[in-house]
Amino acid sequence: MTGHRVAIVGCGNVSDMHFRGYAAHPERVEVVAAVDPVEERRRWAEQTFGVPRTFASVEELLTGSDFDVASVCTPSTVRLETVTALAGAGKHVMVEKPMADSMEEARELVALCEDAGVLLAVDQNFRDHYAFGLARDAVSAGRIGRVIGIDHRELVLRRVSGWRAAARHHALAVMGVHWFDGFRYLLEDDADWLVARTERSALFDTAGETDAFVHVHFGRATVNYTQSFTSRVERIETIVLGETGTLAFDYESLRIATDDGDEVVPNPCAGAGKPESAYRSLERLLDAVDEGREPANSGRDNLKTLSLLFAAYRSAETDAPVDLAGGLL
């Protein structure tokens, strides 16, 4: 197990879980630098986490610090220029999700990293923070037989401000990118087609959708997914129907219900364990760097997650189903 020198690029709110998760694994990660254009956020990184050097730009970072991996926590609106500079300097990269704001840009990110000979990964930390990983293990072990369908709903009352509120895509871009990736991760299969509808509530000050209803076919399994940022009744739950049993899970735990009874498995990465989920995403990249292979959460793999996201938007805009080829739009 090799230790790595890591720079965190972008010190906004999401970076907190990265700083905390990495700090818990000093044998594997040394955060040697951080970048943010806002001086207050640079001071926060220095004072809260003891980051030895901070910089106002990626250009300053590349000339002023020695590191081999960058964790990019910037808004997706500046992702391409950030990753272009880092990959061009030979740095392996993990980016926050969504990886990009379009399929064209996502493919460009994957291609430029491959051309530069560096690995690209995506922080799909809900594979661990939500109980998708536990459910995947149960399915792989044959606990509920063949999966025939998934019913998932996230009903919350969520108002946002800042750059997210102004973005053309909203509820699905904020949370759907987690759930679509989780369905793929659990089922270990490619989607064939989907159909979606979106709504934007006039009561919420957002440019993008506040609610979405999506139906996805993954081979012989079907997923029904409801996303709401306007629900006054709050509920987040995933039900997996198998031929011989049923899974029910959320952030906190996984319930496995079969003829033999019920078993409840707690999720160690729920709640206060969220920073650990961010570290596990980075660890997948570090393991791949050490072993000379593609990480399980690679940018190329993430093209299939983004294909579901942008296929849902296309379906909602055209009021028609969208086909996918090998899981790709």
Wavefront OBJ file of the C-alpha trace (Angstrom):
o trace
v 0.000 0.000 0.000
v 1.567 3.210 -1.226
v 1.137 6.653 0.289
v 0.203 9.550 -2.002
v 0.615 13.315 -1.906
v -2.766 14.879 -2.639
v -3.886 18.407 -3.508
v -7.505 19.429 -2.964
v -8.713 21.860 -5.633
v -11.737 23.847 -4.508
v -12.417 24.493 -0.812
v -16.193 24.941 -0.872
v -18.649 23.063 1.334
v -18.211 19.688 -0.361
v -14.467 19.715 0.304
v -15.043 19.333 4.049
v -15.828 15.626 3.765
v -12.721 15.121 1.637
v -10.423 16.872 4.113
v -11.911 14.905 7.026
v -11.980 11.566 5.233
v -8.400 11.834 4.009
v -7.131 12.999 7.423
v -8.348 9.719 8.928
v -5.927 7.792 6.679
v -2.488 9.410 7.049
v -0.844 6.117 6.089
v -2.316 6.495 2.597
v -2.964 10.206 2.024
v -0.954 13.332 2.777
v -2.817 16.503 1.831
v 0.031 18.800 0.856
v -1.863 21.687 -0.749
v -5.262 23.225 -1.415
v -6.578 25.670 -3.990
v -9.371 28.219 -3.871
v -9.718 31.700 -5.404
v -11.336 32.986 -2.192
v -8.816 33.915 0.498
v -11.260 33.127 3.328
v -11.623 29.540 2.107
v -7.853 29.148 1.843
v -7.485 30.315 5.456
v -10.227 27.873 6.471
v -8.280 24.970 4.924
v -5.076 26.076 6.640
v -6.581 26.691 10.080
v -9.079 23.818 10.195
v -7.045 21.052 8.602
v -3.461 22.257 8.815
v -2.914 22.320 5.061
v 0.719 23.457 4.698
v 0.361 25.408 1.441
v -2.627 27.017 -0.269
v -2.925 28.699 -3.648
v -5.368 30.964 -5.452
v -5.220 29.077 -8.758
v -4.316 25.738 -10.284
v -1.485 27.447 -12.169
v 0.060 28.559 -8.858
v -0.438 25.059 -7.440
v 1.375 23.397 -10.317
v 4.435 25.604 -9.936
v 4.436 25.700 -6.127
v 3.665 22.199 -4.860
v 4.792 18.610 -5.399
v 1.874 16.154 -5.529
v 0.720 13.217 -7.646
v -3.084 13.166 -7.213
v -5.637 15.990 -7.249
v -9.089 15.839 -5.688
v -11.184 18.353 -7.644
v -14.090 19.812 -5.671
v -14.827 22.777 -7.923
v -18.253 23.496 -9.435
v -18.797 21.500 -12.628
v -18.893 24.773 -14.590
v -15.097 25.070 -14.369
v -14.313 21.340 -14.385
v -12.952 21.068 -17.916
v -10.362 23.831 -17.631
v -9.287 22.565 -14.201
v -8.819 18.943 -15.250
v -7.126 19.991 -18.514
v -4.429 21.809 -16.561
v -3.937 19.017 -14.010
v -3.878 16.172 -16.533
v -1.505 18.163 -18.742
v 0.876 18.298 -15.773
v 0.708 14.514 -15.340
v -1.514 14.469 -12.239
v -4.067 11.740 -11.589
v -7.492 13.238 -10.873
v -10.664 12.502 -8.923
v -13.538 14.889 -9.613
v -16.758 15.618 -7.779
v -20.023 14.673 -9.407
v -21.552 15.361 -11.843
v -18.317 14.908 -13.753
v -19.476 17.366 -16.414
v -22.497 19.383 -17.533
v -22.892 17.576 -20.858
v -22.031 14.233 -22.445
v -19.747 15.996 -24.909
v -17.723 17.564 -22.105
v -17.652 14.299 -20.138
v -16.234 12.429 -23.123
v -13.692 15.197 -23.607
v -12.553 14.846 -19.986
v -12.145 11.085 -20.358
v -10.237 11.448 -23.632
v -7.869 14.172 -22.451
v -6.915 12.180 -19.338
v -6.328 9.039 -21.397
v -4.224 11.017 -23.884
v -2.210 12.492 -20.991
v -1.633 9.023 -19.508
v -3.304 9.840 -16.180
v -6.203 8.167 -14.400
v -9.557 9.908 -13.956
v -12.024 8.898 -11.242
v -15.335 10.301 -9.979
v -16.353 10.700 -6.345
v -19.524 8.611 -6.494
v -19.385 8.345 -2.703
v -23.031 7.251 -2.386
v -21.859 3.765 -3.347
v -20.805 3.721 0.322
v -22.555 6.667 2.041
v -25.966 5.311 0.987
v -26.334 1.541 1.441
v -25.900 0.664 -2.237
v -22.673 -1.223 -1.548
v -24.286 -3.367 1.150
v -27.219 -4.102 -1.169
v -24.863 -5.001 -4.004
v -23.063 -7.479 -1.753
v -26.387 -9.073 -0.767
v -27.477 -9.403 -4.395
v -24.087 -10.793 -5.462
v -24.307 -13.378 -2.661
v -27.684 -14.561 -3.991
v -29.589 -13.514 -0.873
v -32.744 -12.508 -2.801
v -32.323 -14.349 -6.098
v -32.529 -12.540 -9.411
v -33.493 -8.888 -9.095
v -36.727 -8.156 -10.962
v -37.200 -4.515 -10.032
v -36.268 -1.519 -7.901
v -38.536 1.164 -6.491
v -36.668 4.256 -5.307
v -37.932 7.579 -4.042
v -36.354 10.639 -2.550
v -39.036 13.018 -1.329
v -37.612 16.078 0.420
v -38.239 19.797 0.837
v -35.026 21.364 -0.394
v -34.457 25.006 -1.306
v -31.094 26.060 -2.693
v -29.320 29.269 -3.609
v -26.161 30.308 -5.406
v -24.849 28.713 -8.576
v -27.018 25.587 -8.227
v -30.233 27.633 -8.241
v -29.169 29.336 -11.468
v -28.222 26.110 -13.282
v -30.416 24.889 -16.143
v -30.489 21.383 -14.633
v -31.366 21.031 -10.971
v -32.922 18.136 -8.990
v -31.611 15.310 -11.179
v -28.208 16.941 -11.575
v -27.944 17.409 -7.802
v -29.242 14.016 -6.618
v -30.131 11.893 -9.635
v -26.470 11.519 -10.459
v -26.101 9.683 -7.104
v -29.115 7.449 -7.586
v -28.496 6.557 -11.248
v -24.955 5.528 -10.326
v -26.266 3.508 -7.385
v -28.732 1.567 -9.556
v -25.923 0.722 -11.969
v -23.588 -0.271 -9.150
v -26.182 -2.524 -7.498
v -27.430 -4.224 -10.642
v -24.008 -4.518 -12.343
v -25.801 -4.188 -15.683
v -26.290 -1.639 -18.455
v -29.504 0.276 -19.021
v -31.388 -0.338 -22.286
v -33.816 2.586 -22.305
v -35.625 5.055 -20.102
v -38.489 7.480 -20.076
v -38.737 10.553 -17.838
v -40.825 13.594 -17.017
v -39.724 16.660 -15.064
v -41.550 19.545 -13.406
v -40.439 22.927 -12.086
v -42.397 24.395 -9.199
v -43.202 28.100 -9.510
v -42.889 28.294 -5.720
v -39.134 27.622 -5.877
v -36.542 30.055 -7.164
v -34.635 27.667 -9.432
v -33.975 27.697 -13.150
v -34.072 23.906 -13.403
v -36.475 21.131 -12.488
v -37.607 20.556 -8.903
v -39.277 17.165 -9.482
v -38.672 14.182 -11.764
v -40.243 10.806 -12.517
v -38.048 8.228 -14.265
v -38.582 4.648 -15.477
v -35.455 2.705 -16.511
v -34.981 -0.781 -17.984
v -31.764 -2.619 -17.045
v -31.969 -5.861 -19.014
v -34.574 -7.934 -17.136
v -34.785 -5.529 -14.179
v -36.895 -2.370 -14.030
v -36.287 0.749 -11.938
v -38.962 3.261 -10.937
v -37.410 6.435 -9.528
v -39.136 9.522 -8.113
v -37.176 12.652 -7.184
v -38.821 15.597 -5.444
v -37.363 18.734 -3.896
v -40.865 20.068 -3.141
v -42.433 17.289 -1.048
v -43.889 18.262 2.322
v -43.800 14.557 3.199
v -40.156 13.492 3.456
v -39.070 9.952 2.648
v -35.930 8.390 1.211
v -36.036 4.655 0.570
v -34.988 1.982 -1.905
v -36.830 -1.327 -2.291
v -35.215 -4.112 -4.319
v -37.570 -6.918 -5.324
v -35.904 -10.272 -5.927
v -37.352 -13.628 -6.905
v -36.719 -15.069 -3.423
v -36.471 -12.028 -1.152
v -36.605 -8.272 -0.760
v -34.113 -5.582 0.217
v -35.105 -2.296 1.848
v -32.445 0.303 2.523
v -31.599 3.950 3.029
v -28.562 5.762 4.381
v -28.567 4.082 7.785
v -28.981 0.379 7.088
v -29.931 -2.487 4.799
v -32.819 -4.838 5.609
v -32.703 -8.282 3.986
v -36.136 -9.978 4.114
v -36.422 -13.635 3.059
v -38.364 -16.751 4.068
v -35.657 -17.312 6.687
v -36.524 -14.034 8.412
v -35.169 -10.489 8.479
v -31.601 -9.307 8.870
v -30.609 -5.677 9.366
v -27.080 -4.601 8.412
v -25.965 -1.133 9.618
v -24.130 1.110 7.165
v -20.822 2.306 8.668
v -20.564 5.184 6.160
v -23.926 6.759 7.003
v -24.246 10.054 8.862
v -20.952 10.944 10.490
v -19.326 8.268 8.328
v -19.774 10.359 5.163
v -16.099 11.502 5.093
v -15.098 7.839 5.004
v -17.203 7.403 1.867
v -15.237 10.203 0.187
v -11.982 8.532 1.186
v -13.157 5.181 -0.223
v -13.762 6.828 -3.593
v -10.242 8.251 -3.539
v -8.878 4.910 -2.346
v -10.282 3.224 -5.461
v -8.253 5.660 -7.543
v -5.104 5.241 -5.432
v -5.345 1.445 -5.654
v -5.662 1.719 -9.440
v -2.627 4.042 -9.610
v -0.587 1.575 -7.551
v -1.714 -1.434 -9.598
v -1.634 0.164 -13.051
v -5.295 -0.372 -13.932
v -8.548 1.554 -14.363
v -10.413 2.373 -11.130
v -13.913 0.974 -10.564
v -15.183 4.560 -10.376
v -13.333 5.694 -13.490
v -14.388 8.545 -15.700
v -15.068 6.063 -18.493
v -17.374 4.038 -16.219
v -19.070 7.280 -15.174
v -20.063 7.980 -18.777
v -22.808 5.387 -18.252
v -24.052 7.182 -15.136
v -24.118 10.509 -16.978
v -25.812 8.806 -19.944
v -28.756 8.023 -17.675
v -28.825 11.586 -16.365
v -28.756 13.250 -19.774
v -31.049 10.640 -21.328
v -33.588 11.535 -18.630
v -33.331 15.204 -19.581
v -33.659 14.365 -23.272
v -36.709 12.192 -22.616
v -38.363 14.927 -20.550
v -37.659 17.529 -23.249
v -38.941 15.359 -26.123
v -41.715 13.569 -24.201
v -40.425 10.259 -25.606
v -38.410 7.226 -24.485
v -34.643 7.269 -25.092
v -32.656 4.175 -26.110
v -29.143 3.475 -24.839
v -26.533 1.288 -26.506
v -24.393 -0.645 -24.035
v -25.573 1.754 -21.348
v -24.367 4.799 -23.306
v -26.272 7.707 -24.764
l 1 2 3 4 5 6 7 8 9 10 11 12 13 14 15 16 17 18 19 20 21 22 23 24 25 26 27 28 29 30 31 32 33 34 35 36 37 38 39 40 41 42 43 44 45 46 47 48 49 50 51 52 53 54 55 56 57 58 59 60 61 62 63 64 65 66 67 68 69 70 71 72 73 74 75 76 77 78 79 80 81 82 83 84 85 86 87 88 89 90 91 92 93 94 95 96 97 98 99 100 101 102 103 104 105 106 107 108 109 110 111 112 113 114 115 116 117 118 119 120 121 122 123 124 125 126 127 128 129 130 131 132 133 134 135 136 137 138 139 140 141 142 143 144 145 146 147 148 149 150 151 152 153 154 155 156 157 158 159 160 161 162 163 164 165 166 167 168 169 170 171 172 173 174 175 176 177 178 179 180 181 182 183 184 185 186 187 188 189 190 191 192 193 194 195 196 197 198 199 200 201 202 203 204 205 206 207 208 209 210 211 212 213 214 215 216 217 218 219 220 221 222 223 224 225 226 227 228 229 230 231 232 233 234 235 236 237 238 239 240 241 242 243 244 245 246 247 248 249 250 251 252 253 254 255 256 257 258 259 260 261 262 263 264 265 266 267 268 269 270 271 272 273 274 275 276 277 278 279 280 281 282 283 284 285 286 287 288 289 290 291 292 293 294 295 296 297 298 299 300 301 302 303 304 305 306 307 308 309 310 311 312 313 314 315 316 317 318 319 320 321 322 323 324 325 326 327 328 329
